[in-house]
């Protein structure tokens, strides 16, 4: 296992080429103000990629707007879910949807609120055109940053990563981030059916399973910006769930080690 902390060279042509066979998965809940501009920015950044909007029955009409966009733009599809059950549940269903399509080569996950800059997509995908299996958009490395967050949000995020790195013995600098690009084979290999996390916990858990399966994981610096429209979905319950999930993953390793003795 190796983790690269160096920013890949600027190779926009390679990143754009990676858009062929790529699906960008965009979970939404009450993101009507952001959806149209973020969808346009994603499709512009990766002219050969497709976009899947996964809407959890947003009461503000996000799902209906997504349908309208998809009716005009053939590169956009919409997956409607009956209710809001958490980010992890939405991603699991969305990943199954895109992996059912044989043309899928790459799967990207990102937020719908412009916290993740669509302009960074070609750079995020470039390592997958070489030998990377999973690329982590990383705030906490040289070249990365978090802009617009109050001190306590930064403390929670950094603290969560430090806790997870320490308990799970992982080398990656941003385990709670949600801007990630997967090679198809890697995403298929992880224990998605057994994953239980939502929010931060889901992000930690999927990276953990990839690491356990020997994936080559590359870190790329990103600048994370606080949303300009809508409201944050983070809650104390999501943070507690993530911490407990990390402990359960570690206990599972210890249990397996005892069984093998």
ABEGO torsion letter per residue (X at the ends): XBBBABBBBBBAAAAAAAABGBBBBBBBBGAAAAAAAAAAAAAAABAABBBBBBBBGBAAGAAAAAAAAAAABAABBBBBBABBAEAAAAAAAAAAAAAABAABABBBBBBAAGABBAAAAAAAAAAAABABABBBBBABBBGBBBBGBBAAAAAAAAAAAAAAAAAAGBABABAABABBBBBAAAAAABBAAABABBEAAAAAAAAAAAAAAGBBBBBBBBBBBBBABEBBABBAAAAAAAAAAAAAAAAAAAAAAAAAX
